């Protein structure tokens, strides 16, 4: 942190940027709903993967 920036201003800017990216809310907490949802691979996924990429 430079001498011209206060810790609160830097924290506010970091929260603003991470909120815009969808990682946190404006207060720095977890977002209301996550953007990245991970699901286990099922048969439909494996079939589509083989169809698109040609291998398993």
C-alpha positions in Angstrom: 0.0 0.0 0.0 1.4 3.3 -1.0 1.6 6.3 1.3 -1.2 7.9 -0.7 -3.7 5.1 -0.3 -5.4 4.1 2.9 -6.0 0.5 3.8 -9.7 1.0 3.7 -9.6 2.4 0.1 -7.5 -0.5 -1.0 -9.8 -3.1 0.6 -12.8 -1.4 -1.0 -11.2 -1.5 -4.4 -10.3 -5.2 -4.0 -13.9 -6.0 -2.9 -15.3 -4.1 -5.9 -13.1 -6.0 -8.3 -13.7 -9.4 -6.9 -17.5 -8.7 -6.8 -17.4 -7.7 -10.5 -15.6 -10.9 -11.3 -18.3 -12.8 -9.4 -16.1 -14.3 -6.6 -17.5 -12.3 -3.7 -20.3 -9.8 -2.8 -19.5 -6.1 -2.3 -18.7 -6.7 1.4 -16.1 -9.4 0.5 -18.3 -12.3 1.6 -19.3 -15.3 -0.5 -21.7 -14.6 -3.4 -25.4 -15.4 -3.1 -25.1 -18.0 -5.8 -21.9 -19.4 -7.2 -21.2 -19.1 -10.9 -19.2 -22.3 -11.1 -21.2 -25.4 -10.4 -19.4 -28.6 -10.4 -21.2 -31.9 -11.1 -19.9 -35.4 -11.2 -19.6 -36.9 -14.7 -22.5 -39.1 -15.7 -23.2 -41.3 -18.7 -24.7 -38.5 -20.8 -21.5 -36.4 -20.2 -19.2 -39.3 -21.1 -21.2 -40.0 -24.3 -21.1 -36.4 -25.4 -17.4 -36.1 -24.5 -16.6 -39.2 -26.7 -18.8 -37.8 -29.5 -17.1 -34.4 -29.5 -13.5 -35.4 -28.8 -13.4 -38.9 -30.2 -11.9 -40.6 -27.2 -12.6 -41.3 -23.6 
